[in-house]
Each structure stands twice: as structure tokens, then as C-alpha cells.
Amino acid sequence: MKRDPQRPEECPGRPEPPPPPPSPLSSSSPPGEAEGAELKLTPPVWIFGYGSLVWRPGFEFTSRKVGFIRGYSRRFWQGDTFHRGSERMPGRVVTLLEDCGACTWGVAYEVRGEQIAASLQYLNMREAVLGGYVTKLVKFHPQDKDTEEPILALVYIATPQNPSYLGPASEEDIAAQIIVSSGCAGHNIEYLLRLADFMRYFCPQAEDKHLFSIEEALISILPCLYYTEESVEETASDPQKSKS
Ligand SMILES: N[C@@H](CCC(=O)N[C@@H](CS)C(=O)NCC(=O)O)C(=O)O
């Protein structure tokens, strides 16, 4: 039984109008990635989100685009003892695994002027200090690739060297951990479902076996989460059906 993709609030609308000229970043910076302190950011700055940032950026931005980055897979392999978990019951949130044949879909946010310092300061606290993520520069490909050039974007990645890194686990074990975890930003289930809804609603053409296998595992443990209106009506009109 598939959940009806709910239009995740705060998620981007359809692609923005044609972008302003590509940022100096995309013309002057070398292709590929730069990491950490040596990042040279020139305005406008683009920030790529692939986890909670796709539905809760938490900072002001000028525009946003749905699209993908190449060479990474999204994995629920980062522990979180603040936003979606606690010291006693760490939650699981996403990070990126280098995977040369893969793509990860998300949202890139354009920040200009005062938005740049404000967003980077906010994300440094949320992602780096509280989350254990480091910054990299990657090439973002807007979904409307026919008319839009790739853009160099900042991304936050939790590497295996960070103390909260949990690494691989079966989708069933990840689902079981998500079910019992919550933190200051809310329940870990919300984190998973909002990301799954974002992918269904905005990137229906994209595959993400890892994400949807965890969601499927969640359905088998908590089917109540996935009643649709008609199934409730069906059960009400024919209680035997619910026993099948
Ligand atoms: N860096 C990823 C993942 C970020 C992420 O989900 N970080 C968590 C844990 S530090 C977070 O900010 N959570 C806030 C929330 O769960 O609402 C992204 O670009 O979205």
C-alpha cells in the first residue's frame, strides 16, 4: 500500500523562471569538489539540501530549484542525538556516500547579499556544530537540464570520521531505530516520511531504493501510519476485509 504523496509544505514549487547568469562560482571554480576551509564562495551562493533541508531550509533564500548531484548516494547512516534523537536513543538522518554511478536528488537554494552570511552561520550551527557535517562544493544539475546550466553548490556531508556516524545497517534495523527516536526538531518518522514525500511529489522519476525500502519496512512495522481514506472506509464497511 503506497502512501498518497502529501504535498510537503515548504517544498519548492515547480521550477523557477530562467536563472540569473551562472554565479562566478560556477565559471571560475574548478570542476568537481572543494572541501572545507578552502571553499571560495562568491555570490550568489547555492546550497544543496538532500535531507531535512529539502522541506525545512530554515534560512531566507532568493530562489530554489529541484535537481540532483552526481557521484553520491543518500544513506540513513548518520546518527543524530539532537534534532531527531537523544543521547539515549540516537535517531538516524541522511548523509551522502561517494558512489560514482549514483545521483542524489534534492533542492538547491540560491542565497544573495545578506542572506549568504545569515544562511551559512545558521547552517554551520545546525549542520556542523550540532550535526557533525562538513561542507563540500559539488556540481548541481537542475531538473530542467535542457535550459539550465549546472551550478556549483555547497553541500553538507557527514563523513565516516565524525563521532555521530553510524554507518550501514539493514533497512529493517534502520526503520526500527527511526520508529523509537525523536529529538528537538520532532520525531524521526516525520524526517523519513517528509523526505519520501518530497521524492514522490517532486522527483517521481528518480529512484531511491534505500529510502523507499526503509519506508516499506516502516509500513510493515506500523501499518497504521499508512491507512488511506478509502482503506478506512473499506474497513468500516467490511470489517472482514481488514483481517485479510
Ligand atoms: N545535510 C543534509 C542533511 C541535513 C540534516 O537532515 N541534518 C539534520 C541533522 S543535523 C537536521 O538538520 N535536522 C533538522 C530536522 O531534522 O528538522 C541536507 O542537506 O538536508
Ligand as a Chemical Component Dictionary entry (heavy atoms), coordinates in Angstrom:
data_LIG
# 
_chem_comp.id                   LIG 
_chem_comp.type                 NON-POLYMER 
_chem_comp.pdbx_formal_charge   0 
_chem_comp.three_letter_code    LIG 
# 
loop_
_chem_comp_atom.comp_id 
_chem_comp_atom.atom_id 
_chem_comp_atom.alt_atom_id 
_chem_comp_atom.type_symbol 
_chem_comp_atom.charge 
_chem_comp_atom.model_Cartn_x 
_chem_comp_atom.model_Cartn_y 
_chem_comp_atom.model_Cartn_z 
_chem_comp_atom.pdbx_ordinal 
LIG N1  N1  N 0 22.850 17.878 5.094  1  
LIG C1  C1  C 0 21.650 17.143 4.730  2  
LIG C2  C2  C 0 21.019 16.524 5.923  3  
LIG C3  C3  C 0 20.758 17.566 6.900  4  
LIG C4  C4  C 0 20.007 17.051 8.031  5  
LIG O1  O1  O 0 18.957 16.412 7.845  6  
LIG N2  N2  N 0 20.546 17.348 9.193  7  
LIG C5  C5  C 0 19.747 17.045 10.337 8  
LIG C6  C6  C 0 20.520 16.540 11.476 9  
LIG S1  S1  S 0 21.805 17.525 11.960 10 
LIG C7  C7  C 0 18.913 18.274 10.567 11 
LIG O2  O2  O 0 19.260 19.374 10.230 12 
LIG N3  N3  N 0 17.771 18.047 11.087 13 
LIG C8  C8  C 0 16.811 19.111 11.301 14 
LIG C9  C9  C 0 15.472 18.417 11.301 15 
LIG O3  O3  O 0 15.508 17.184 11.423 16 
LIG O4  O4  O 0 14.425 19.084 11.178 17 
LIG C10 C10 C 0 20.715 18.061 3.961  18 
LIG O5  O5  O 0 21.283 18.753 3.125  19 
LIG O6  O6  O 0 19.498 18.092 4.119  20 
# 
loop_
_chem_comp_bond.comp_id 
_chem_comp_bond.atom_id_1 
_chem_comp_bond.atom_id_2 
_chem_comp_bond.value_order 
_chem_comp_bond.pdbx_ordinal 
LIG N1  C1  SING 1  
LIG C1  C2  SING 2  
LIG C1  C10 SING 3  
LIG C2  C3  SING 4  
LIG C3  C4  SING 5  
LIG C4  O1  DOUB 6  
LIG C4  N2  SING 7  
LIG N2  C5  SING 8  
LIG C5  C6  SING 9  
LIG C5  C7  SING 10 
LIG C6  S1  SING 11 
LIG C7  O2  DOUB 12 
LIG C7  N3  SING 13 
LIG N3  C8  SING 14 
LIG C8  C9  SING 15 
LIG C9  O3  DOUB 16 
LIG C9  O4  SING 17 
LIG C10 O5  DOUB 18 
LIG C10 O6  SING 19 
# 
